[in-house]
Amino acid sequence: MDWLGFIGNLAARVPFEKILIPPRDNTKELEKFVASLPSVEPRKEGASVAKSTPTIREPAQAPKTVAIACVPCALGHFSTSAGLLNEIARFKKDGITSDEVLDRVAKVQAEQNALERVDLTPENIQALPPWEKELAEDSLSQSRSLRHSLESFTNIEQLNQAAADTSSFYKDLNRKWFKGRFAHLGSEKAQRIADEVGQLSAEEKERIMKRAGELIEGA
């Protein structure tokens, strides 16, 4: 270290009057400080400077979890299906063989196929708690009924009926799942869910917590 330059910089920054005041003897502290500094050997002429290779640490990976059937998955599929079927009414004048109608029917079938063959397989349903298992089995039954009706529809009225039935089932399933969820989690965890669902106002949170308490008491 260039102590001469260091002291020169210090003198340039410290007020003159402070330099005139005799400092207390800090020799021992200074010696300890100097001794703690790493020793640097002068580099020989022509010697190459070794480059240190930075150590790359792999980010910690979260433990893998096995996904199981869940009613919220069913809610997502039925919500999408209900929306698609309700849109068909806008293309009623185009006829039952219009691309807009047929494409939406195909998308609904894809939603229900994914629900039955991925989310609500018998093996996955068995892993659910009893109260949620019942909702999952109802969802599976409704999905099969909807899929079969779409495989054999012959007029727009049948699609309108399928839209009404799907929307009604989705609304009922949504109510049952949230009521059951709150009743089986307790008020503290219910609050955590309410915070994670979205940006709720204080009034909405208070209403949800009150309702959760009522469900817990009546369970």
TIGU-599154 format. One record per residue (C-alpha): residue number from 1; z negated, y, x negated. Coordinates in Angstrom, 2 decimals, m for minus. Each point is the difference from the previous one (the first is absolute). Layout:
# residues N
(pt NUM, (Z, Y, X))
...
END
This chain:
# residues 219
(pt 1, (0.00, 0.00, 0.00))
(pt 2, (0.80, 3.54, m1.28))
(pt 3, (m3.53, 1.43, 0.13))
(pt 4, (1.15, 3.24, m1.53))
(pt 5, (2.45, 0.57, 2.77))
(pt 6, (m2.60, m1.12, 2.55))
(pt 7, (m2.56, 2.54, m1.24))
(pt 8, (2.67, 2.70, m0.13))
(pt 9, (0.91, m0.63, 3.63))
(pt 10, (m3.67, m0.01, 0.91))
(pt 11, (m0.56, 3.37, m1.65))
(pt 12, (2.99, 1.42, 1.85))
(pt 13, (m1.38, m1.10, 3.37))
(pt 14, (m3.75, 0.58, m0.39))
(pt 15, (m1.23, 3.60, 0.39))
(pt 16, (m0.75, 1.75, m3.28))
(pt 17, (m3.64, 0.68, 0.85))
(pt 18, (m0.67, m3.69, 0.50))
(pt 19, (1.39, m0.77, m3.44))
(pt 20, (m2.41, 2.49, m1.57))
(pt 21, (m3.02, m1.72, 1.54))
(pt 22, (m1.20, m2.74, m2.34))
(pt 23, (0.49, m3.32, 1.79))
(pt 24, (m2.66, m2.64, 0.05))
(pt 25, (0.32, m2.78, m2.52))
(pt 26, (2.15, m2.67, 1.59))
(pt 27, (0.85, m1.77, m3.24))
(pt 28, (m1.29, m3.38, 1.08))
(pt 29, (1.79, 0.17, 3.35))
(pt 30, (3.21, 1.03, m1.76))
(pt 31, (m0.30, m2.86, m2.48))
(pt 32, (m0.48, m2.47, 2.85))
(pt 33, (3.03, 1.41, 1.75))
(pt 34, (2.18, m0.23, m3.10))
(pt 35, (m1.18, m3.56, m0.63))
(pt 36, (1.04, m0.99, 3.50))
(pt 37, (3.58, 1.16, m0.53))
(pt 38, (2.53, m2.76, m0.76))
(pt 39, (1.15, m0.08, m3.58))
(pt 40, (3.68, 0.73, m0.53))
(pt 41, (1.64, m1.29, m3.15))
(pt 42, (2.86, 2.09, m1.37))
(pt 43, (3.36, m1.56, 0.71))
(pt 44, (1.92, m1.04, m3.07))
(pt 45, (3.39, 1.54, m0.52))
(pt 46, (2.75, m2.16, 1.43))
(pt 47, (m2.39, m2.13, 2.03))
(pt 48, (1.05, m0.59, 3.56))
(pt 49, (m2.23, 1.05, 2.83))
(pt 50, (m1.06, m2.98, 2.07))
(pt 51, (0.53, 0.54, 3.68))
(pt 52, (m2.70, m1.29, 2.25))
(pt 53, (1.24, m2.05, 2.88))
(pt 54, (m1.73, 1.01, 3.24))
(pt 55, (m1.68, m2.79, 1.87))
(pt 56, (1.57, m0.53, 3.42))
(pt 57, (m2.46, m1.21, 2.54))
(pt 58, (1.26, m1.81, 3.04))
(pt 59, (m1.25, 1.54, 3.25))
(pt 60, (m2.66, m2.00, 1.72))
(pt 61, (1.54, m2.07, 2.74))
(pt 62, (m1.66, m0.31, 3.36))
(pt 63, (m0.92, m3.52, 1.01))
(pt 64, (2.67, m1.67, 2.08))
(pt 65, (m0.81, m0.53, 3.64))
(pt 66, (1.62, m2.40, 2.41))
(pt 67, (1.30, 1.70, 3.12))
(pt 68, (m0.92, m1.61, 3.29))
(pt 69, (1.03, 0.58, 3.57))
(pt 70, (m1.25, 3.21, 1.51))
(pt 71, (0.27, 1.56, 3.41))
(pt 72, (0.97, 3.41, m1.47))
(pt 73, (3.17, m1.71, m1.27))
(pt 74, (0.74, m1.07, 3.57))
(pt 75, (m0.71, 3.52, 1.22))
(pt 76, (2.60, 1.36, m2.41))
(pt 77, (2.66, m2.47, 1.12))
(pt 78, (m0.63, 0.55, 3.70))
(pt 79, (m0.08, 3.77, m0.43))
(pt 80, (3.41, m0.06, m1.70))
(pt 81, (1.42, m2.42, 2.56))
(pt 82, (m1.22, 2.09, 2.93))
(pt 83, (1.60, 3.11, m1.49))
(pt 84, (3.33, m1.72, m0.57))
(pt 85, (0.11, m1.48, 3.49))
(pt 86, (m0.89, 3.34, 1.60))
(pt 87, (2.90, 1.62, m1.86))
(pt 88, (2.46, m2.37, 1.67))
(pt 89, (m0.40, 1.93, 3.25))
(pt 90, (1.82, 2.92, m1.67))
(pt 91, (3.11, m2.14, m0.42))
(pt 92, (0.03, m1.54, 3.47))
(pt 93, (3.29, 1.70, 0.85))
(pt 94, (1.66, m1.52, m3.07))
(pt 95, (m0.35, m3.47, 1.45))
(pt 96, (m1.86, m3.12, m1.01))
(pt 97, (2.47, m0.85, m2.77))
(pt 98, (m0.18, 3.38, m1.75))
(pt 99, (m0.89, m0.06, m3.68))
(pt 100, (m3.01, 2.27, 0.56))
(pt 101, (m1.50, m2.47, 2.48))
(pt 102, (0.81, m3.15, m1.94))
(pt 103, (m1.18, 1.42, m3.32))
(pt 104, (m3.38, 0.91, 1.46))
(pt 105, (m0.39, m3.43, 1.57))
(pt 106, (0.72, m1.55, m3.40))
(pt 107, (m2.60, 2.20, m1.67))
(pt 108, (m2.63, m1.02, 2.55))
(pt 109, (0.80, m3.65, m0.59))
(pt 110, (m0.42, 0.57, m3.74))
(pt 111, (m3.40, 1.61, 0.60))
(pt 112, (m1.23, m2.93, 2.08))
(pt 113, (1.41, m2.59, m2.41))
(pt 114, (m1.92, 1.63, m2.84))
(pt 115, (m3.15, 0.08, 2.10))
(pt 116, (0.20, m3.69, 0.90))
(pt 117, (1.24, m1.42, m3.29))
(pt 118, (m1.92, 2.18, m2.48))
(pt 119, (m3.04, 1.68, 1.54))
(pt 120, (m1.12, m2.36, 2.75))
(pt 121, (0.60, m3.44, m1.43))
(pt 122, (m2.49, m2.68, 1.19))
(pt 123, (m1.52, m0.20, m3.48))
(pt 124, (m0.62, 3.74, m0.15))
(pt 125, (m1.44, 0.19, 3.50))
(pt 126, (m2.59, m2.66, m0.86))
(pt 127, (m1.40, 2.29, m2.70))
(pt 128, (m0.92, 2.71, 2.51))
(pt 129, (m3.41, 0.50, 1.65))
(pt 130, (m0.19, m1.36, 3.58))
(pt 131, (0.28, 3.36, 1.76))
(pt 132, (3.10, 1.01, m2.00))
(pt 133, (1.51, m3.48, 0.16))
(pt 134, (0.18, 0.25, 3.80))
(pt 135, (1.92, 3.28, m0.24))
(pt 136, (2.35, m1.47, m2.60))
(pt 137, (0.78, m3.00, 2.20))
(pt 138, (0.69, 2.29, 2.98))
(pt 139, (2.33, 2.04, m2.21))
(pt 140, (1.83, m3.11, m1.11))
(pt 141, (0.49, m1.14, 3.59))
(pt 142, (1.27, 3.43, 1.08))
(pt 143, (2.35, 0.15, m2.97))
(pt 144, (1.59, m3.34, 0.86))
(pt 145, (0.42, 1.05, 3.62))
(pt 146, (1.68, 3.24, m1.02))
(pt 147, (2.26, m1.70, m2.51))
(pt 148, (1.14, m2.60, 2.52))
(pt 149, (0.75, 2.66, 2.61))
(pt 150, (2.17, 1.88, m2.49))
(pt 151, (1.88, m3.15, m0.89))
(pt 152, (1.11, m0.46, 3.61))
(pt 153, (0.25, 3.49, 1.57))
(pt 154, (2.99, 0.70, 2.23))
(pt 155, (m0.54, 3.57, 1.20))
(pt 156, (m1.63, 3.33, m0.88))
(pt 157, (m2.71, m0.48, 2.63))
(pt 158, (m1.35, m2.97, m1.94))
(pt 159, (m0.20, 2.11, m3.12))
(pt 160, (m1.79, 2.74, 1.91))
(pt 161, (m2.53, m2.55, 1.22))
(pt 162, (m0.45, m1.29, m3.53))
(pt 163, (m0.62, 3.58, m1.16))
(pt 164, (m2.65, 0.54, 2.68))
(pt 165, (m1.73, m3.32, m0.72))
(pt 166, (0.00, 0.60, m3.75))
(pt 167, (m1.38, 3.53, 0.30))
(pt 168, (m2.74, m1.20, 2.35))
(pt 169, (m0.97, m2.87, m2.29))
(pt 170, (m0.05, 2.25, m3.05))
(pt 171, (m2.33, 2.49, 1.70))
(pt 172, (m2.34, m2.77, 1.19))
(pt 173, (m0.03, m1.73, m3.40))
(pt 174, (m0.71, 3.27, m1.79))
(pt 175, (m3.03, 0.70, 2.23))
(pt 176, (m1.40, m3.51, m0.34))
(pt 177, (0.36, m0.08, m3.76))
(pt 178, (m1.69, 3.35, m0.67))
(pt 179, (m2.81, m0.71, 2.45))
(pt 180, (m0.60, m3.39, m1.58))
(pt 181, (0.25, 1.45, m3.50))
(pt 182, (m2.58, 2.67, 0.62))
(pt 183, (m2.32, m2.42, 1.78))
(pt 184, (0.02, m2.44, m2.93))
(pt 185, (m0.26, 2.51, m2.84))
(pt 186, (m2.84, 2.28, 1.04))
(pt 187, (m0.15, 3.77, 0.03))
(pt 188, (0.01, 0.59, m3.78))
(pt 189, (3.15, m2.01, m0.66))
(pt 190, (1.55, 1.37, 3.18))
(pt 191, (m0.39, 3.47, m1.48))
(pt 192, (1.76, m1.14, m3.17))
(pt 193, (2.91, m1.32, 2.06))
(pt 194, (0.20, 3.23, 1.95))
(pt 195, (0.21, 1.94, m3.26))
(pt 196, (2.73, m2.25, m1.34))
(pt 197, (2.13, m0.02, 3.15))
(pt 198, (0.93, 3.65, m0.39))
(pt 199, (m1.14, 3.58, m0.10))
(pt 200, (m2.26, 0.12, 3.04))
(pt 201, (m1.79, 3.04, 1.27))
(pt 202, (m3.79, 0.09, 0.17))
(pt 203, (0.14, m0.31, 3.79))
(pt 204, (2.25, m3.07, m0.19))
(pt 205, (m2.26, m1.66, m2.56))
(pt 206, (m3.06, 0.70, 2.10))
(pt 207, (1.71, m1.47, 3.06))
(pt 208, (1.04, m3.14, m1.91))
(pt 209, (m3.48, m0.49, m1.41))
(pt 210, (m1.56, 0.40, 3.44))
(pt 211, (2.41, m2.52, 1.47))
(pt 212, (m0.65, m2.42, m2.88))
(pt 213, (m3.73, 0.22, 0.66))
(pt 214, (0.52, m0.78, 3.68))
(pt 215, (2.12, m3.04, m0.87))
(pt 216, (m2.57, m1.26, m2.48))
(pt 217, (m2.81, 0.31, 2.53))
(pt 218, (2.04, m1.82, 2.64))
(pt 219, (1.16, m2.76, m2.35))
END
